[in-house]
């Protein structure tokens, strides 16, 4: 029984799911600014976990042909056949139903709408279409990846304000250096699977330039929260220093003779950056 549960857990892409949910939590606490409605918070949390997990499960179902080719995905349960494809699809649909019911009953229309947009964008517009056909698949995927933080933020008051737009842009910009870095050091895998990501379709040097641009946009967008009065000076200082470090690393890519090694460092720093961001979004509104 434990082994079966573990397999179903793996289908949710735990790293991806938990990362998205962490940003949703950060978005909620930023908007709440110390005043937390725990019923709404936990409903948002349960709903987002289920919806994001559902999208990941269905993505596994759709990507079985690709995952058989790429070395890093060949051991996924959807590829090995340990769970029938039909059961994977039913599992994903069930999670989606649970998630959207929780969001509909205990949150607000804006959170539900954001969840629907994110789900459809990731599963269909990204997973089934643009990822396989266009170099702009990362752009489409970044829209869906920015929805959880926006949903968490919207759960507090259900309105579209500058704060919601900024947190969406923060996560939207962050995903380009994160995913493009993966694309550089796993370029062969994506090429073998005929996935036209930027490093495969346009080359490594143009991708490095894009990484630098989007890293800079990410840093500027994080600082915009203080400019608009959502966070205090301590948040600004911490994110500025961390941002300068990341931009400097991004600039090193322009002259690197080891793009794969550099891309791995960029990816690691992107993970540290998003973790730091989430922590600062929670405490930032409470600090001077």
N, C-alpha and C positions, 0 to 999 in steps of 0.2 A: 504493500500500500504506500509506504514511504517513497519507494522508487517511482511509482506512478505519479504521486503528487509532485515529486521533484521534476519530472518530465513536463508536466503541465505548467509548472512554475517557470521552467526554462523557455517555454513557448511565449511567455510574456516579455521576453528580452529584459530581464530584471534591471540591468544597468541603464538601459534607455528609459524604462518605465520610471524607475526611482529617481533618475535625474530630472525628468519632466515634472514629476510630482513635487520634488524639492523646490523647483522654481515656482510652482503653484502656491506652495506654503509661504515662500518668501514674498510673493506678490500679495497674498492675503495680509500678512503682518505689516507690510509697508502701508497698505491702504488703511488698515485698522489703527495704526499709530498708537497702540497700547490699549485700545478698547475692543476686546475680542468677544464676539458672540460665538460661544463654543459649539452650539448646536449647528449653526450655519457652517462653521469652520470644519467640523468633522463630516458634515454632509458633503461639503465641497471636496474634502479629502477623499472620502469613499467614492464619490462620483468620478472624480478625476482619475483615481487609481484604476477604477474599472474601465473607464473609457479609453485611457491611454493603453492599458493592458490589452484591451480588445483590439485596438488599432495595430498593436505589435503582433498579436496572434494572427490576425487576418493578413498582415503583411508577410508573415512566415508562410501562410497558405499560398499567397500569390507568388512568392519568390522562390518556390521550390526548384524551378528550372535553373535559376541563377545560382542559388545556394549550392547546387550540386557541382558547379564549376569552380567556385571560389574556395580556396583552401581553408580560410578561416571560418567558413559556414558549413562545411561538408558534414559536420557532426551534429548539426541541429536536428531535433526530433522530427521536424517536418521533412527532412531529407532522408534520415535513416529508416523511416517507415515504422518506427516503434509505436506511433499513433496514426491511425488512418486519417487521410486528408479530410474526409467528411466530418470526423469528430473534431478536428482542429477548427473547421469552419463553424460548427455548432457551438463550440466553446467560445470562439470569438464573438459570435452574435449574442450569446447569452450574457457575456460580460458587458457588452454595449447596452443591452436592455437594462441590466441592473444599474449601470452607471448613469444613464440618462434619466431613469426613474428617480434616483436619489437627487440628482441635480434639479429636476423639475419640481419635486415636492418641497425641497428644503432650501433651495437657493433662489435665483431669480431668472427672468427671461434672458437677460444678457449673458449670464454664465452658460445657460443651455445653448444659446445661439453660438457662442464662442466654441463650445464643445462640439457642436455639429459641424461648424466650419472646419475646425481642426481635424476632426475625424475624417470627413469627406476629402479634405485636401491631402492628408497623409495616405489614406488607404487607396483612394482612386486617382486623384490628380497627380500625386507623386508616385506612389507605389506601382500603380497599374499603367500609368501613361508616361509622364515626363521623365521619370528615372531611367526608363528604357529607351527613350527616343530623343531626348534633348540635352544639350549641354547646360541648359537652364534648370535642370531637375533640382539642383541644390537650392535655387531660389524658391521653388515651389515647396520643397521640403522644409525650408527655413520658416516659411509662413506657418505651417502646421506646428513646427517646433516652438514657435513663439506664443502659441495659443494658451498653453497651461498657465504661464505666469499672468497673462491677461485675464484668464478665467478666475484665478485666485484673487487677483486685484478686484475684479468686478463683483465678486461674491460679497464684498463689504457693503457696497451701496448701489450697485446695479446701474451706474451711469458711466458714460464715456467722457472722460476728462483728460487733461494733459498728462496726468500720471499714468493712466492706462496706456496711452499712446507711447509714452517714453519707455515703459517697461517692455511693451511689445517690440519696439525698435531695438532695445538692448539685446534681447534674445535673438531677434532676427539677424542683427549684425554679427553677433558672437558665433553663430553657426557656420559662417563662411570660413573663417580661419580654422575652426575646429575640423570641419569636414574636408576642406581642401587639403589640410595637413595629412589627414588619413589617406586621402586620394593620392598624394605624392608617394608616401612610403608603401602603399599597397596598389600602386599603379598597375602592375602586371595582373593582379587579381581582377581588377575592373576591366582591363583590356581583354583578358581571356573570356570574361562574361559579356563582352560587347556593351558595357555600360559607358555611355559617352560623358563621363564626368570631365571637369575642366582639365586636369592634368593629362588625360588621355586624348581629349579632342583638340585642345589648344596648346598643350605642352607645359613643361614645368615652369619655365621663366615667366610666362604670362600669369600662371597661377600664383606664383610668389608675389607678383605685383598686386594681384587681387587680394591676397592674404594681408598684405601691408595696408591697403586701403580700408578693408573691412575691419581690421584690428583697430585702426585709428577711429573709424566711425563708432565702433563699440565703446571705446574709451570716452569719446565725446558724449555719447548718449548716456553713459553712466553718470557723468558729471552734470548733465542737464537736470537730474532730479534735485540737486541742491539749488541750481539756478532758479528752478520753479518753486522752491520752498518746501519740497517734500522731505528733505533730509538736511542735517546740520553740517557744521564745519568739519567735524571729525570724519564723517562719511566721505566728504569731498577730499580731504587730505589722503585718507587711506586709498581711495579709488584712484586718485591722481598718481600717487607713487606707484601703485601696482600697475596702472595703465602705462606709465612711462617705461617701466621694466618690460612690459609685453611688446610695446611698440618698438623698443630698441631691439628686442630679439627678432621681431618681424623684419626690421630693416636689415638685419644681418643676412637674411635670406637672399638679398640682392647680390651679395658677393660670395656666397657660400660655394665651396667646391664639393660639399657633401649634402646635397639637398634632402636625401632620405634621413640622414642623421639630424639635420636641422628641423625637418618636418616632425620628427618624433618629439623633439624638444618643444616645438610649438604646440603640439597636441597636449603634452603633459602640462604645459603652462596654461593652456585653455581650460583644462580641468580644474587646476588650482584657482584660476580666475573666476570661474562660475561658482565654485564653492565659496570663495571669499565674497563674491557679490551677494549670494543668498544670505550669508551671515550678516553682511552690512545692511541689506534691505530690512532685515528683522530688527536690528538694533539701531540703525541709522536715524529713524524718526524719533527715537528716545534720547539720542545724544545731542549735545549742544553743537 
